[in-house]
Amino acid sequence: MELFLQTFLNGLLVGAGYALIAVGLTLVFGILGIVNFAHGAYFALGAYSVLLAVNLGVPYLLAVLIALGIVVIAAYLTELFIVRRSLYGAGNYSSVIVTFALSQAMISLMLLIAGPNPQPVASPFSDASMSIFALVFSGQRILILVVALVVLSGLGFWLRFARSGRQVTAVSQNARGALYTGINVPRIRSLSFMIGVGAAGLAGSLLAPISNVFPTMGNASLINSFIVVILGGMGSISGSLLGALLIGVANALFETYVSVPWTPALGWILVIFVLLVAPQGLRGKKSKERY
């Protein structure tokens, strides 16, 4: 029983990391209609940014904020010069091609500058741990859980109650109609893209001490993010949280009681099962089709 509880709670902590990565992906798709295949590259950029800051002597938590700022600036420039000029209203095929090309360019640049070797990031939380009723939890994982809950709750509150958040929702539903009501649609789109990509960078800076840093580290995170988003429902923040926790717990239990090598396939099996039962995902909105 103790092993089951430890595994279950470890899965919840891992799921919090998945949620932090996936929420940005679902935000960009749900609001802007862009399938962002560069999400993993921004995740790696956040990890490299915190690595550079820590190596320069910056305290870890301050380095996380610096890394977040760097990724947000990169996201703003990307939206301004690439996304805004070619992707809005262009369809999913264009967004897949352009963002995939952007991802490969960013990975190649990081590979050229930093090299291929994994590099560790020092964090004061990595060596810390918490014990509750004989269950042990990593300090870094607890930090990720706390940050994920704060970010997801804040985003949900912002979208529902803040004026700019309601404007974001209006743009996602009808960009032309929002423009006619006086909403600054380009500004809202830019803000949404920066928040979505910034979440990926924040996740990268927090997960870097656990996984080390290397140029292609975002590829696995991108795959997990798509699994989480499909499970939870495209565009649903609460669905991202639910899907991430489900994947985290399922993977932890599967690794412990069944097989480690087969664990990566579990996520896609869950995706197939959920889409057969609920094609819109666990928390997605049902589409209305007319024939």
Secondary structure, DSSP 8 states (H G I E B T S, - for coil): -HHHHHHHHHHHHHHHHHHHHHHHHHHHHHHH----TTHHHHHHHHHHHHHHHHHTT--HHHHHHHHHHHHHHHHHHHIIIIIHHHTTTS-HHHHHHHHHHHHHHHHHHHHHHH-SS-B----TTTS-EEEETTEEEEHHHHHHHHHHHHHHHHHHHHHHHSHHHHHHHHHHH-HHHHHHTT--HHHHHHHHHHHHHHHHHHHHHHHHHHH-B-TTTHHHHHHHHHHHHHHH-TT-HHHHHHHHHHHHHHHHHHHHHT-STTHHHHHHHHHHHHHHH-TT-SS--------
